[in-house]
Amino acid sequence: MLARDDWRASGGGVAMPRSLVARAPATFGARQKRLRDLDLVVDLSEDFFSRRWWRGFATLTALTVATALLAPGFGPLPGGHPALLGEAEENQLIAAGVGSLIEGSDAGIAMAPTAAVEPLTSAPERPTVDLFARLGPGDNLARLLVRIGARYSDAGRAQALLGGATIAQGTTVSVTLGRKEGGTRPAQRIALRGGLDAELVITASPEGLRLQRQAIAVDATPLRIRGRVGDGLYWSLRASGVTTQTAGEYLKALSGQLDVGSQISPDDRFDLVVANRRAATGESEAGPLLYAGIDRAGAPSLQLVKWAVGGKTQWFEASGVGRQTSGMVWPVNAPISSGFGERWHPILHFVRMHKGIDFGAHWGTPIVAAADGQVERAGWSGGYGQQVRLAHAGGIETSYSHMSRMVVSPGSMVRQGQLIGYTGSSGLSTGPHLHYEVMRGGQAINPMSVRFISHATLEGPSLAAFKARVAALLSVGRG
């Protein structure tokens, strides 16, 4: 029995033994400490480097590593436009109940069981299965057929029937498989596009699978696109349906004749013709740019047509004038170390006429042709060392001396900016540099004063054929 003094009233009016009241705080505190020790959520700003702190740090590290391992990659997401669904695909979507109601799908209709429904002990095997799939990156028809459950022998035979036919990535394949045999199904019909102008159909026969090629009519009439420049030529082209590649090619063609950034106004109108192939089934395939024109307000219009001359394609004006190049380019990327005129020769030690200019280039620096021309000489030339001499239009000649190596041969044609050799110190030279000379009529002139225009022109039958091509392109109707 406990004496009266051994009892103590609790806050709620209930009497408790003093011994229990004394032990309660200590017991509660010990339990709280044990719970804190087992708690995985730890405030790392308290009890630094204690056992509890290290356990919380380990938990945080484990969660961070797990998040990094389970996080998706940082690569770009695949983009593109989905292809239009074919009839077989639409029928399959309708049968699956995910098509639109207007096309006869059962989407939205209640499918609750009724008295007319009888449970089956086992589902009957479907005699045929209609499927469609798409060829992925690096995929082929055989792998696709195996994935959807076709027989291995049929998959290999179908791939062999295609032979060397190139099937584009993303091509839709419609497949009908027969009754299951040993876990796989025989292929009864396989249909896919073999390009814009043909559909390939593989069907089953008593002799095995057979390939039939069904031709599709294709209209190759070019597509003409016209519009106003507005706030920006590039974005106006894109808004008119021009692809990024074609828009870039169009701007590059114009930039060879005018400054696209400053010589085109918002009221100008662009005009371009693009090669285009359109199948009778509705698919189209854009080709290269054929005509680039611009009608400029208050300034001469520009009409450029792509034309091949001597196996090389370039842009010609409607008059038959091709690429124009104004002035020469520096033959080497280096500063001028000695100018044109009389100077004290560093080796001969007397005043002598310096017939060109020197470029202080390092050994092996690439040297390019200053303008279009023909190689007259490529070899050793006394004090000039290894030298290349080019002949240009208008009686102009250029020479490049003291080279370490030449990459052209006499008689060959070179274009402006084409590599012809590398700098060196051959011949009468104190160190690696390029000695560059320009001659007119056999007389040396100051290279800094030379400026001329080279251009290609058409004449005779070539000009007549070109004019006919221009007329044909300009007669194309608006797209």
C-alpha positions as CSV (number, residue, x, y, z in Angstrom):
1,M,0.0,0.0,0.0
2,L,1.1,3.5,-0.8
3,A,0.9,6.3,1.8
4,R,-1.2,9.4,1.0
5,D,2.0,11.4,0.5
6,D,3.1,8.9,-2.1
7,W,0.2,9.9,-4.4
8,R,0.2,13.0,-6.6
9,A,-2.7,14.4,-8.6
10,S,-2.0,14.8,-12.3
11,G,-3.0,17.8,-14.3
12,G,-6.3,16.2,-15.3
13,G,-7.2,15.5,-11.7
14,V,-6.2,11.8,-11.8
15,A,-3.9,10.7,-8.9
16,M,-0.7,8.9,-9.9
17,P,2.1,7.4,-7.8
18,R,5.0,9.8,-7.2
19,S,7.5,7.1,-8.5
20,L,5.7,6.9,-11.8
21,V,5.6,10.7,-12.1
22,A,9.3,10.8,-11.5
23,R,10.2,8.1,-14.0
24,A,7.9,9.4,-16.8
25,P,10.1,12.3,-18.0
26,A,13.1,10.1,-18.0
27,T,11.4,7.3,-19.9
28,F,9.8,9.6,-22.4
29,G,13.2,11.4,-23.1
30,A,15.0,8.1,-23.6
31,R,12.3,6.9,-26.1
32,Q,12.5,10.3,-28.0
33,K,16.3,9.9,-28.2
34,R,16.0,6.4,-29.6
35,L,13.4,7.6,-32.2
36,R,15.8,10.4,-33.1
37,D,18.6,8.0,-33.5
38,L,16.5,5.9,-35.9
39,D,15.2,8.8,-37.9
40,L,16.6,9.0,-41.5
41,V,15.5,12.6,-41.9
42,V,18.4,14.4,-40.3
43,D,19.1,18.1,-40.0
44,L,22.7,18.3,-41.2
45,S,23.1,21.7,-39.6
46,E,23.0,20.1,-36.1
47,D,25.4,17.8,-34.2
48,F,28.2,18.0,-36.8
49,F,30.1,14.8,-37.4
50,S,28.1,12.8,-34.9
51,R,26.9,9.3,-35.7
52,R,23.4,10.7,-36.4
53,W,24.9,13.4,-38.7
54,W,27.0,10.9,-40.7
55,R,23.9,8.6,-41.1
56,G,22.0,11.5,-42.6
57,F,24.9,12.4,-44.8
58,A,25.0,8.8,-46.1
59,T,21.3,8.9,-46.7
60,L,21.5,12.1,-48.7
61,T,24.5,10.7,-50.8
62,A,22.6,7.5,-51.6
63,L,19.5,9.4,-52.7
64,T,21.6,11.7,-54.9
65,V,23.4,8.8,-56.6
66,A,20.1,6.9,-57.1
67,T,18.6,10.1,-58.7
68,A,21.5,10.5,-61.0
69,L,21.4,6.8,-62.1
70,L,17.7,6.9,-62.7
71,A,17.5,10.3,-64.4
72,P,16.9,10.4,-68.2
73,G,19.7,11.5,-70.5
74,F,20.3,15.0,-71.6
75,G,20.3,14.3,-75.4
76,P,17.8,16.1,-77.7
77,L,14.4,14.6,-78.1
78,P,13.5,13.2,-81.5
79,G,11.4,15.5,-83.6
80,G,9.5,15.5,-86.9
81,H,6.1,15.4,-88.3
82,P,4.0,12.2,-88.0
83,A,3.2,10.5,-91.3
84,L,-0.4,10.4,-92.5
85,L,-2.3,7.3,-91.6
86,G,-3.1,4.9,-94.3
87,E,-6.4,3.0,-94.7
88,A,-5.1,-0.1,-92.9
89,E,-3.9,2.0,-90.0
90,E,-7.2,3.9,-89.7
91,N,-9.2,0.6,-89.8
92,Q,-7.0,-0.8,-87.0
93,L,-7.5,2.3,-84.8
94,I,-11.3,2.1,-85.3
95,A,-11.3,-1.6,-84.4
96,A,-9.3,-0.8,-81.2
97,G,-11.9,1.7,-80.2
98,V,-9.6,4.7,-80.3
99,G,-10.8,6.3,-83.6
100,S,-13.2,9.1,-84.0
101,L,-17.0,8.5,-83.6
102,I,-17.6,10.2,-87.0
103,E,-15.5,7.4,-88.7
104,G,-17.4,4.6,-87.0
105,S,-15.3,4.0,-84.0
106,D,-16.8,2.5,-80.8
107,A,-15.1,5.0,-78.6
108,G,-17.4,6.2,-75.8
109,I,-20.0,3.4,-76.2
110,A,-20.8,1.5,-72.9
111,M,-19.3,-2.0,-73.1
112,A,-20.9,-3.4,-69.9
113,P,-21.8,-7.1,-69.8
114,T,-25.4,-8.1,-70.7
115,A,-27.5,-11.3,-70.6
116,A,-26.6,-11.9,-74.3
117,V,-22.9,-12.3,-73.3
118,E,-21.8,-15.9,-72.6
119,P,-18.5,-16.4,-70.8
120,L,-15.9,-18.5,-72.8
121,T,-13.6,-21.0,-71.2
122,S,-10.8,-19.9,-73.7
123,A,-10.5,-17.2,-76.3
124,P,-10.6,-18.6,-79.9
125,E,-7.5,-18.1,-82.0
126,R,-7.9,-15.4,-84.7
127,P,-7.4,-16.8,-88.2
128,T,-5.7,-13.7,-89.4
129,V,-4.1,-10.6,-87.8
130,D,-3.8,-7.2,-89.6
131,L,-1.0,-5.1,-88.3
132,F,1.1,-2.1,-89.3
133,A,4.5,-0.9,-88.2
134,R,7.2,1.6,-89.1
135,L,10.8,1.0,-90.0
136,G,13.1,2.6,-87.4
137,P,16.7,3.9,-87.6
138,G,18.9,1.1,-88.9
139,D,15.9,-1.2,-89.3
140,N,15.0,-3.6,-92.1
141,L,11.9,-5.5,-93.2
142,A,13.1,-8.9,-91.8
143,R,13.7,-7.6,-88.3
144,L,10.3,-5.7,-88.3
145,L,8.4,-8.9,-89.4
146,V,10.1,-11.0,-86.7
147,R,9.2,-8.4,-84.0
148,I,5.5,-8.5,-84.8
149,G,5.3,-12.4,-84.8
150,A,5.9,-13.5,-88.4
151,R,7.8,-16.7,-89.2
152,Y,11.5,-16.4,-89.5
153,S,11.5,-18.1,-92.9
154,D,8.9,-15.6,-94.3
155,A,10.8,-12.6,-92.8
156,G,14.1,-13.7,-94.5
157,R,12.3,-14.4,-97.8
158,A,10.5,-11.0,-97.8
159,Q,13.8,-9.2,-97.2
160,A,15.4,-11.2,-100.1
161,L,12.6,-10.3,-102.4
162,L,13.3,-6.6,-101.9
163,G,16.8,-7.1,-103.2
164,G,18.6,-3.8,-103.5
165,A,15.5,-1.6,-103.0
166,T,16.2,1.2,-100.5
167,I,13.3,1.6,-98.0
168,A,13.4,4.9,-96.2
169,Q,13.4,5.2,-92.5
170,G,9.9,5.8,-91.1
171,T,8.2,3.9,-94.0
172,T,4.9,2.3,-92.9
173,V,4.5,-1.4,-93.5
174,S,1.0,-3.0,-93.6
175,V,1.1,-6.8,-92.7
176,T,-1.5,-9.5,-92.7
177,L,-0.5,-12.6,-90.8
178,G,-2.2,-16.0,-91.0
179,R,-3.2,-18.6,-88.3
180,K,-0.6,-19.1,-85.6
181,E,1.6,-22.2,-86.1
182,G,4.0,-23.0,-83.3
183,G,4.1,-19.6,-81.8
184,T,4.5,-17.6,-85.0
185,R,2.3,-16.8,-87.9
186,P,2.9,-17.1,-91.7
187,A,2.9,-13.9,-93.7
188,Q,0.0,-13.6,-96.1
189,R,0.4,-10.0,-97.3
190,I,3.0,-7.3,-96.8
191,A,2.6,-3.8,-98.4
192,L,5.0,-0.9,-98.2
193,R,6.1,2.1,-100.3
194,G,9.2,1.5,-102.4
195,G,9.7,5.2,-103.0
196,L,7.4,7.9,-104.2
197,D,6.6,6.2,-107.5
198,A,5.9,2.6,-106.5
199,E,4.2,0.4,-103.9
200,L,5.7,-3.0,-103.1
201,V,3.2,-5.8,-102.3
202,I,4.4,-9.2,-101.1
203,T,1.7,-11.9,-101.2
204,A,1.6,-15.6,-100.2
205,S,1.1,-18.2,-102.9
206,P,1.4,-22.0,-103.1
207,E,4.9,-21.5,-104.4
208,G,5.8,-19.1,-101.5
209,L,6.0,-15.4,-101.2
210,R,5.9,-13.3,-104.4
211,L,6.7,-9.6,-105.0
212,Q,4.5,-7.3,-107.1
213,R,5.5,-3.8,-107.9
214,Q,2.6,-1.4,-108.4
215,A,3.6,1.8,-110.2
216,I,2.2,5.1,-109.0
217,A,1.9,8.1,-111.3
218,V,4.2,11.0,-110.3
219,D,4.0,14.6,-111.5
220,A,7.4,16.2,-111.8
221,T,6.2,19.8,-112.4
222,P,8.4,22.3,-110.4
223,L,6.8,24.3,-107.7
224,R,6.9,28.1,-107.8
225,I,6.7,30.1,-104.6
226,R,6.3,33.9,-104.5
227,G,5.7,36.5,-101.8
228,R,6.6,39.8,-100.1
229,V,9.8,40.1,-98.2
230,G,8.2,42.0,-95.3
231,D,10.1,42.2,-92.0
232,G,12.6,39.5,-92.9
233,L,13.4,37.6,-96.1
234,Y,14.3,34.3,-94.4
235,W,11.3,34.2,-92.2
236,S,9.0,35.2,-95.1
237,L,10.4,32.3,-97.1
238,R,9.8,29.9,-94.2
239,A,6.2,31.2,-93.7
240,S,5.6,30.5,-97.4
241,G,6.4,26.8,-97.0
242,V,10.1,26.9,-98.2
243,T,12.3,24.4,-96.3
244,T,15.2,25.5,-94.3
245,Q,17.7,24.0,-96.8
246,T,16.0,25.7,-99.8
247,A,15.8,29.0,-98.0
248,G,19.6,28.9,-97.2
249,E,20.4,28.0,-100.8
250,Y,18.2,30.9,-102.1
251,L,19.9,33.4,-99.8
252,K,23.4,32.1,-100.9
253,A,22.5,32.5,-104.5
254,L,21.4,36.1,-104.1
255,S,24.4,37.0,-101.9
256,G,26.7,36.4,-104.9
257,Q,25.1,39.4,-106.7
258,L,23.9,41.8,-104.0
259,D,24.1,42.5,-100.3
260,V,21.1,40.7,-98.9
261,G,21.3,42.5,-95.6
262,S,21.2,46.1,-97.0
263,Q,19.9,46.0,-100.6
264,I,16.6,44.3,-100.0
265,S,13.6,46.2,-98.8
266,P,10.3,45.0,-97.2
267,D,8.3,45.8,-100.4
268,D,10.5,43.6,-102.6
269,R,9.0,40.3,-103.7
270,F,10.8,37.0,-103.7
271,D,10.3,34.5,-106.5
272,L,11.8,31.0,-106.6
273,V,11.2,27.7,-108.4
274,V,11.9,24.4,-106.6
275,A,12.0,20.9,-108.2
276,N,9.1,18.9,-106.9
277,R,7.7,15.4,-107.4
278,R,4.1,14.7,-106.4
279,A,2.6,11.2,-106.4
280,A,-1.0,10.5,-107.4
281,T,-1.7,9.3,-103.9
282,G,-0.9,12.8,-102.5
283,E,2.7,12.4,-101.2
284,S,5.3,15.0,-102.4
285,E,9.1,15.2,-102.4
286,A,10.9,18.5,-102.7
287,G,14.0,18.8,-104.8
288,P,16.8,21.4,-105.3
289,L,16.3,25.1,-106.0
290,L,16.2,25.8,-109.8
291,Y,15.4,29.5,-110.0
292,A,16.1,32.4,-107.6
293,G,14.6,35.7,-108.4
294,I,13.7,38.9,-106.5
295,D,11.6,41.9,-107.8
296,R,13.1,44.9,-106.2
297,A,11.1,48.1,-105.7
298,G,12.9,51.0,-107.3
299,A,15.9,48.9,-108.3
300,P,16.8,46.4,-111.1
301,S,15.3,42.9,-110.5
302,L,17.5,39.9,-110.2
303,Q,16.8,36.5,-112.0
304,L,19.2,33.6,-111.4
305,V,19.0,30.1,-112.9
306,K,21.1,27.1,-112.0
307,W,22.9,25.8,-115.1
308,A,25.7,23.3,-115.6
309,V,28.8,24.2,-117.8
310,G,31.7,21.8,-118.2
311,G,30.3,19.5,-115.6
312,K,30.1,22.2,-113.0
313,T,26.8,23.8,-111.9
314,Q,26.6,27.5,-111.0
315,W,24.1,30.3,-111.0
316,F,23.7,32.4,-114.2
317,E,21.8,35.6,-114.7
318,A,18.8,35.4,-117.1
319,S,21.1,37.2,-119.7
320,G,23.5,34.3,-119.6
321,V,26.2,35.8,-117.3
322,G,27.5,33.5,-114.6
323,R,29.3,34.0,-111.4
324,Q,31.1,37.4,-111.0
325,T,34.1,38.0,-108.9
326,S,35.2,41.5,-108.2
327,G,38.9,42.0,-107.5
328,M,41.6,39.6,-106.3
329,V,41.9,37.8,-103.0
330,W,45.0,37.7,-100.8
331,P,47.1,34.7,-101.8
332,V,48.1,33.9,-98.2
333,N,46.8,34.8,-94.7
334,A,49.8,36.8,-93.5
335,P,50.9,40.5,-93.2
336,I,52.9,42.3,-95.9
337,S,56.6,42.5,-94.9
338,S,57.9,44.3,-98.0
339,G,56.1,46.5,-100.5
340,F,56.4,47.2,-104.3
341,G,59.2,49.4,-105.6
342,E,63.0,50.0,-105.2
343,R,64.6,48.7,-102.0
344,W,67.9,47.6,-100.6
345,H,68.2,43.9,-101.3
346,P,69.0,42.0,-98.1
347,I,71.2,39.4,-99.8
348,L,72.8,41.2,-102.8
349,H,73.3,44.4,-100.7
350,F,72.4,47.0,-103.3
351,V,69.3,48.9,-104.4
352,R,67.1,46.8,-106.6
353,M,63.6,47.0,-108.0
354,H,61.2,44.9,-106.0
355,K,58.7,43.8,-108.5
356,G,56.1,42.4,-106.1
357,I,55.2,42.3,-102.4
358,D,56.3,39.9,-99.7
359,F,54.0,38.3,-97.2
360,G,55.7,37.3,-93.9
361,A,54.1,33.9,-93.7
362,H,55.4,31.0,-91.6
363,W,56.8,27.9,-93.3
364,G,54.0,25.7,-94.7
365,T,51.2,28.4,-94.8
366,P,48.7,27.5,-97.5
367,I,48.8,29.7,-100.7
368,V,45.7,30.1,-102.9
369,A,45.0,31.5,-106.3
370,A,44.3,35.2,-106.3
371,A,41.7,34.8,-109.1
372,D,40.5,32.3,-111.7
373,G,43.1,31.3,-114.2
374,Q,45.3,28.7,-115.8
375,V,48.7,27.4,-114.6
376,E,51.4,28.6,-116.9
377,R,54.4,27.4,-114.9
378,A,54.9,25.2,-111.8
379,G,58.5,24.4,-111.1
380,W,62.0,25.8,-110.3
381,S,62.7,29.3,-111.5
382,G,66.2,30.4,-110.5
383,G,66.3,32.9,-107.6
384,Y,62.5,32.7,-107.3
385,G,62.9,29.1,-106.1
386,Q,59.8,26.9,-106.6
387,Q,57.3,29.1,-108.4
388,V,53.7,28.9,-109.7
389,R,52.7,31.4,-112.4
390,L,49.0,31.8,-113.4
391,A,47.4,33.4,-116.5
392,H,44.1,35.3,-116.0
393,A,41.7,37.2,-118.2
394,G,42.6,40.6,-119.6
395,G,46.3,39.8,-120.0
396,I,46.9,39.6,-116.2
397,E,49.4,37.2,-114.8
398,T,50.3,36.4,-111.2
399,S,53.3,34.6,-109.7
400,Y,53.9,32.9,-106.3
401,S,57.6,32.3,-105.4
402,H,59.9,30.7,-102.8
403,M,57.3,27.9,-102.2
404,S,58.2,24.8,-100.2
405,R,55.7,22.6,-102.2
406,M,53.4,23.0,-105.2
407,V,50.1,21.1,-105.6
408,V,49.2,22.2,-109.2
409,S,50.6,21.3,-112.6
410,P,51.2,23.3,-115.8
411,G,48.0,23.6,-118.0
412,S,45.5,22.9,-115.2
413,M,42.7,25.4,-114.5
414,V,42.3,26.8,-111.0
415,R,39.5,28.8,-109.3
416,Q,39.8,31.8,-107.1
417,G,40.8,30.7,-103.6
418,Q,41.9,27.2,-104.7
419,L,45.0,25.8,-103.0
420,I,48.1,25.9,-105.2
421,G,51.0,25.3,-102.7
422,Y,52.7,26.2,-99.4
423,T,55.1,28.9,-98.4
424,G,58.8,28.1,-97.9
425,S,62.3,29.6,-98.4
426,S,63.4,28.1,-101.7
427,G,65.7,30.1,-104.1
428,L,67.3,33.4,-103.2
429,S,65.5,33.9,-99.8
430,T,66.5,34.8,-96.3
431,G,63.6,33.0,-94.6
432,P,60.1,31.6,-95.2
433,H,57.8,34.1,-97.0
434,L,55.8,34.5,-100.2
435,H,57.0,36.7,-103.0
436,Y,53.8,37.7,-105.0
437,E,53.9,39.5,-108.3
438,V,51.3,40.8,-110.7
439,M,52.0,41.4,-114.4
440,R,50.0,43.1,-117.1
441,G,51.2,42.6,-120.7
442,G,54.5,41.2,-119.3
443,Q,55.2,44.3,-117.2
444,A,55.2,44.1,-113.4
445,I,52.6,46.3,-111.7
446,N,51.8,47.1,-108.1
447,P,49.6,44.2,-106.8
448,M,47.8,46.7,-104.5
449,S,46.4,48.6,-107.5
450,V,44.9,45.6,-109.4
451,R,41.1,45.2,-109.4
452,F,39.3,43.4,-112.2
453,I,36.1,41.4,-112.7
454,S,36.0,37.8,-114.0
455,H,32.8,36.2,-115.2
456,A,31.5,33.3,-117.1
457,T,29.2,33.8,-120.1
458,L,27.2,31.5,-122.3
459,E,27.1,31.7,-126.1
460,G,25.9,29.8,-129.2
461,P,23.8,26.7,-128.6
462,S,24.5,26.8,-124.9
463,L,23.0,30.2,-124.6
464,A,19.9,29.2,-126.7
465,A,19.3,26.1,-124.4
466,F,19.8,28.3,-121.4
467,K,17.2,30.9,-122.6
468,A,14.7,28.1,-123.2
469,R,15.3,26.8,-119.7
470,V,14.7,30.3,-118.3
471,A,11.4,30.7,-120.2
472,A,10.2,27.2,-119.0
473,L,10.9,28.1,-115.4
474,L,9.2,31.5,-115.6
475,S,6.1,29.8,-117.1
476,V,5.6,27.7,-114.0
477,G,2.3,28.6,-112.3
478,R,2.2,29.9,-108.7
479,G,2.3,27.2,-106.1
